Amino acid sequence: MTLADGMNSPAWTAAGWTMVHLGWIGASIGLAFVAARRLLGAASPEARHGVAVAGLALWTASPFAAFGLLYRPMPDAKAADRVAVAATVGAAPMSLEVRPAIDRRPDIALDRREGPGTPGRPRFEGLVDWLPGVWLAGSLTTLGLLLAGVAGVERLRRSGVRVEDGPVADCCERLRESLGVARRVGVAACGRVVTPVLVGVVRPLILLPPAALSGWTMDQVEMALLHELAHLRRRDNLVALAQRLAEALLFFHPLTWWLSAWIGLERELCCDRLVVDRTGRRHAYAELLAGLAGAGPGAGRTALAMAEHPLTTRIRWILDKEERSMRLTLTEGIGLVLAAVLGGTLTLATYAVPPPKDAREAAGNASRQALRRMADEVAATPVSGKDEDGRGNTLVGIAKAQVKLGDRDGALATLRLLEGLSEGQMPKLGGKIDARAWHRVSSVVSSLEVRRDAGDVDGARAALKRIVHDFRVFDDKVVRGAYDKVTRLMDEGIVAKSEPQRQVSDEEAAYLAEASIALIDQAIALGETGLARNLIHRAVDAVGPPQGPTKAIIVGILGNYLVKAGDRADGRELLERSRRASVALKEPKARSAALSFLAQSQFEAGELDEPLALAGELPPEDMQRVYAGVLAGLADESNRGFWWDPAGMNIKIGSPWLRPKDRARARHVLPRIAAAVRATGDARTQARTLVSIVSLQARAGDVAGALATAESSPDLRRADFPGPSDGYYDALKPVAFALVASAMADAGDADSAASTFAKAEVLARAIGDEGQKIVAQIVIAEQEASSRRSAALAVAGEAIATALMQPEPRRSRALTMLAAVQIGVGDISAAERTIDAMRDNPGLEKARALSILVSHLEKEGDRAAARSAAGRALAMLEAKLPDAPEPPRNGVMTMQAIGRDTFLDFDKELPPPIAAHERKGWVERFRARSLDAPTVIRLAKELPAERRDAALTQIAGTLATSGDAAGAMDAARAIESPSTRMAAFSSLAYAIPLSRDDASSPSRR
């Protein structure tokens, strides 16, 4: 039978209509069990679990019942022939033999020769013909994922190291017997799990994370084992398998996932109840679950993990026996009905019109091909002996981009090219720091994380061990070389004779630390904690006593990693050693930097009292750096490097890249940090630190806490601090309220957001210092832009009126950022008026604003307007090119640290060499955006040799960002210097995934 015959069969048609009818059937069952759950709110978890399982069983049986009612077989061929003959010859009325065959023809299986507009033909029948194919494909896919999960669990089982004897095995056996579990249950340690997991149906095995055997108390181990054995006694593994099968059959309906989630929650509550009843340690068990909450992903849906979510609900139930989660309100119940009906309607509508070509997928394929070609070219690029070999790090950057694009096979192929470059070239460090050697090492170490993200965990572990073996970063020659040097100086009478200390220099210590910490970090991430501890101890021995700021910082960082690797006692001892050395430093800047790093290390090692106590004993300039270190340990800022834009005001209050690593921990510790900060006597430390705390609290979901912190922030006044400007003052408090208001808007609380934004605006208007007022209004307008367009434009308008009265360069720099707000909310005409008000000398501010405008126009698909704006900027800047020499290679403006916010005085003019350098970069970027790629590349090749490669690098990056991967590759290939070409390829690897996202957005289709 052909596929067409199958689609014409009554069974296929009945299956299609079954899928349609399951919309309202599922809604009815869902509403019934919503009501049942409400009535069972005070019942035991066991009773609720039974009802939930019954609901899933009823729902799973419903498609079979519906199909049985809808299916009508066609009459057999002989009966059909007899009917046709009787109708043709005008015979007597049909015999009783024939009539039943005709009556059994299904009502829904109408003659296929009828067209869509034939009277009596159901409107969506042509669409229903496709639904069984969707159902079958989705179910097979879900089953495939289930089988893959089962295979993954089996790999977990094989990767575990059995615990055959000892206290953990004895405890498991004792608990098994006490619970009456008949089957033998094994226990194993597995570095690939982060929470206790029960795997296996026939041969059950409890997998424990390595930390459970090295860092947990026996009480905690007992509670974990008891929880997993409770699953086994209740036969939850069988129920979970049935759930997965039901999900595969009815994957398309939201009721399936709601019932499955309800079963999962009640299952965990049943086991939690058994643990609490058996041990009586309610709070200790809740603390254990809370600790596992941030540990990471479990073993997947095919295994029963102790830390299954929602943990908050489980902990609340454990502590006060109150069950609040997943109780659907009447509104949500109605939403379930609407979701089911809408789901069926959307499914039909989806197949009514052929879907358009997926532009996102097409752009992604082009990007993946470009990256693969780039990797081949990088690997084939020859590098002379005098150039740094940047090919390794470039290949790692390409592999990272491939992982981001979902091309894992391509990423692994790129890493194989890296292995070919590094084979036989791993250095054995002997007392001389070889920069080229370190480039090779750093690229191979960085590749471990990429390999892990690409799914090759075993390959990453094997590569890590090869690196540790091949690259003897702790070779005794380093230490012995320093020892021999001191001995020689004593023999020559240059230094006093004494027992020489085998110590490395600060430069060697920094090099050793960079190499070792990279390896240690990867070892911990891969679960090789024993190897990590060994590397840490070798590094500590090589670095020697923490004398001086460099070694003090290194020892503190290594102490933090030792705690992460499971050796808390020795790790704390190293942190204490680092503290004593840091406090003893005499030079203020060195002491401040060392203490900031120490505070971050202490906090990341799980401490809070120590860094807060340390801050309280220090002068304000050191105190603020210590608090900044604590917040750095709590936050995950993707752009934490040097951040400088000479055309803007560099406002980083509440940095948009600042996010808490662990939201639960952030909500817990930030109020304590805020209380400690408020207890200090220095207003600047309080205000500048509290605004960062407000930002983190808001982004961690603690809006009420963020609001309280903003209220408690002191009113800092620039007028009270005469002298050079060193940061933000009056702007801090209104900005803090704007950050809270933005979080309220994101949470859907529009009324609270409006009132809090209004308070921020009032505070900003009351600022006397006009520079600070402009800063506050810029940030407020930026925060309002996403949810309050009109309000954002109004605040921006007020700030523009103030900015127009300011001296340069503050005037143009403020107008640049305000024009960006106007562009962001879509008021292009107002933005163009603001841009016109900017000065043309030196032109960087106007160039930046025009660049933002060009990007917006490109995203909106108005290429002509974008090229016109780019040409306007190009003409302005080209007229100013030959007015100053190039700056020194390391020439930068003086910057001062304000907590986590980098402050650049926006009232200072740029030195002419730096302005000229920036202007040349802008010229090439605008040229690439105003001309076609071949033309702009040809013009760049005609430039003088000293400018050619830099121009091509700028052009390549601009073309990649705008989505022209082919043109970007051509520009990068034209770069003569191999090292500069590698840097350009690295930039392209970063930009191509971003351009794919922009190119496939709806606004650009």
Buried (B, 14 or more C-beta within 10 A) or exposed (E): EEEEEEBBBBBBBBBBBBBBBBBEBBBBBBBEBBEBBEEBEEBBBBEBBBBBBEBBEBBBEBBEEBBEEBBBBBBEEEBBEBBEEBEEEEEEEBEEEBEEBEEBBBEBBBEEEEEEEEEEBBEBBBBBBBBBBBBEEBBEEBBEBBEEBBEBBEBBBEBBEEBEEEEBBEBBBEBBEEBEBEEEBBBBBBBBBBBBBBBBEEEBBBBBBBBBBBBBEEEBBBBBBBBBBBBBBBEBBEBBBBBBBBBBBBBBBBBBEBBBBBBBBBBBBBBBBBBBEBBEBBEBBBEBBBBBBBEEEBBBBBBBBBBBBBBBBBBBBBEEEEBEBBEBEEEEBBBBBEBBBEBBEEBBEEBEEEEEEEBBEEBBBBBBBBBBEBBBBBBEBEBEEEBBBBBBBBBBBBBBBBBBBEBBEBBBBBBEBBEEBBEEBBBEBEBEBEEBBBBBBBBBBBBBBBBBBBBBBBBBBEBBBBBBEBBBBBBEBBBEBBBBEBBEBBEEEEEEEEEBEBBBBBEBBBBBBBBBBBBBBBBBBBBBBBBBBBBBBBBBEBBBEBBBBBBBBBBBBBBBBBBBBBBBEBBBEBBBBBBEBBBEBEEEEBBBBBBBBBBBBBBBBEBBEBBBEBBEEBEBBBBBBBBBBBBBBBBEBEEEEEBEBBBBBBBBBBBEEBBBBBBBBBBBBBBEBBEBBBEBEBBBBBBBBBBBBBBBBBBBBBBEBBBBBBEBBBEBBBEEBEEEBEBBBBBBBBBBBBBBBBBBBBEEBEEBBBBBBEBBBEBBBEBEBBBBBBBBBBBBBBBBBEBBBEBBBBBBBBBBEBBEEBEBBBBBBBBBBBBBBBBBBEBBEBBBEBBEBBEEEBBBBBBBBBBBBBBBBBBBEBEEBBBEBBBBBBEBBEEBEEEBEBBEEEEEEEBEBBBBBBBBBBBBEBBEBBBBBBBBBBBBBBBBBBBEBEEBBEBBEEBEEEBBBBBBBBBBBBBBBBBBBBBBBBBBBBBEBBBBBBBBBBBBBBBBBBBBBBBBEEEBE
